[in-house]
Amino acid sequence: MANVKFELRGWEFTDSNGSTPQPEISKVLGMLWNRKNDTESWNAKLGWDDELPKDITEKFKKWFKNLHLLKLVEIPRYMSMNNCVSINLHIFCDASKLSYATAIFLKSESESQVSVQLVLAKSRIAPLKAMSIPKLELMACIIGVRLTDMVKKALSIKYIEEYYWADSTSVLYWINHDDIWTVFVKNRVKEIRNLTERKRWRHVPGSENPADLPSRGCSAKKLIESRWWEGCQRHSTKAIRTISVSLPEERIREASIFEVVGIDLASPLILKDGTEAWFASYTCAVFRAINLELLTSLSTNCFLLSLRRCIARRGRPRVIYSDNGTNFTGACNPFKAIDWKMIVRESEAVNRRIT
């Protein structure tokens, strides 16, 4: 390479037998290269000129085939925080046996809209030494709190609420409870508690965790289809518009108090002697007023007695609303047997005789 004027200032390589002393992590093309956590070909202990196994070759070809689609990915860098009534950070953490990741979203609310935008995301390959999924989830939480601390300083906002989300119940238990943990868990939980409050950690189902995709990896096509960088889906959907309807005439017309009422029964009350009692709620539909009557049973007769007491206290209502409770419908049945037309005729005749 020196003959073609390509001077090398350094040489980095993987030493399979570990005979050559080298730093574990080196900077290569602006990225950190961990020799121990290299690709599947490193796990297979292959030489530089050895042919890759078929399964690894097929994976690479499939990944490379969709690589050109990455040019379609557009992530806005401008974060609108003007005229916001609420600004907070949502940090999602997840892990798989292959890697662990975190994704930080900024949610801003104004009087007219809600905006959710990806601020920062990071994933790391799982160590070669096999680890349990809960421990990998804990490592995802570690990079989550570290990156959040960096983001808060970069945004230069004095007070901003943050909410941490994880789908591992084991990790959430470690963070929220005090117990005798292993050194690995103890040290990482201590750092998490130093940078966050326990009450900020919440559970999210794995299927709704945005960090699930970067922790498992995916093709460029799937990445574009998911559009996971757009955020918490309910914030990107359009609001449901409903047509406002007018209130019933009985609710807005001039009327006396308790002239129009609604009736309902509350849940039973357990008395000291172990018996149950209920109370009927008579709510005025026009004015802010309520009348309560005690019931010793749910029978129709007991309800009718409470209705008579309410009428004696508040006056006779002109309109009564209720649901289809058996005591209400039972009270209505006797009225159906009455010949109201005959009553009207008899009343008119009596009125004429009096006048």
Residue, then its C-alpha position, 0 to 999 in steps of 0.5 A: m500500500a505504500n507503493v500507491k501512496f496509501e500510508l498507514r499510520g496504524w494497524e488494527f486487527t482481531d487476534s484469535n489467540g490473544s497473543t498480541p496485546q491490544p486495547e479492547i476498544s479502538k476508534v475506527l472511522g469515527m466509530l468504536w470497535n469492540r473486538k470481543n463483541d464483533t460479528e458472527s464471523w468472529n464468533a465462528k473463529l474464521g480466518w481472514d481468507d476463510e469462506l463465510p458459512k452459507d447462513i451468514t452469507e445469505k444474511f449479508k446478501k439479504w441485508f445488502k439488497n435492501l440497503h439502498l432503501l435507506k436513502l428514503v429515511e428522513i428524520p426531522r432534526y428540528m424540534s419545535m418547543n415554542n408555545c408549548v404548554s407541556i414538554n417531556l421526554h419518554i425513554f424506551c429500553d429493550a433488549s434481545k439475545l443479540s443486542y440491547a437498545t434505547a430510544i428517546f422521544l420528545k413529546s411537546e403539547s401546545e393548545s392545538q396539537v401534540s408532537v412526538q419526535l425522536v431525539l436520540a437512539k442507540s443500540r449495542i451488540a450483546p457481549l459474547k459471554a452469554m447473559s440473561i435477557p433481564k441483565l441485558e434489559l438492565m444494560a439497556c436501561i443504563i444507556g437510557v439514563r446516561l443518554t437522557d442525562m446528556v440530552k437534558k444538558a444539551l436541551s438546556i431546559k431547566y425543568i423537563e419531566e422524563y418517563y422511562w419505559a421498559d417491558s421487563t418486569s424483572v428490571l422494574y422490580w430491581i429498580n423499585h425494590d431494595d434487596i440483596w442483589t448480585v454485584f452486577v445488578k447492584n452496581r447498575v441499579k445504583e447508577i440508575r437510581n442516582l440519575t432517575e427517580r423510581k416513580r419515573w419507571r413504568h411498564v410498557p408491553g413489548s409489542e408497543n415498545p419502540a426500542d424493540l425494533p433496534s434491539r432485534g435489528c431489521s432490514a431497511k425495508k422493515l425500518i421504513e415500513s415501521r416508521w418507528w421514529e415518529g413515536c407513542q402511534r396514538h399521537s400521530t393518528k387524527a383526532i376523532r371528530t364528533i358532531s355536537v348535539s343539542l341537549p334535550e328540551e327537558r334539560i333547558r326549558e324553564a321548570s321547577i326544581f325536581e320537575v324533571v328528575g333522573i333516578d338511579l340506585a347506588s351500590p349496597l352499603i354494608l351496615k354494622d349488623g351485616t345487612e345491606a341497604w341502598f339509597a336511591s338518587y333523585t337528580c334534578a335534570v335542570f338544576r344542580a340538586i339531588n335528593l337521596e332516599l334510603l332503601t332496605s331492599l330492591s323490591t318494587n314496593c320499597f322503591l315506590l315508598s322512596l318515590r312517595r317520600c321524595i314527592a312529599r319532600r320535593g313535589r311531584p315530578r313531571v318527567i322521570y328518567s331511569d334505566n331498565g332496572t327491575n324495580f323501575t320497570g316493576a313500578c311502571n307496570p301498574f301504570k300501564a294498566i291504568d286507563w289514562k283517557m278515562i281519567v282525563r275524561e272524568s277529571e274534565a267532568v269533575n272540573r266542569r261541575i265545580t266551575 
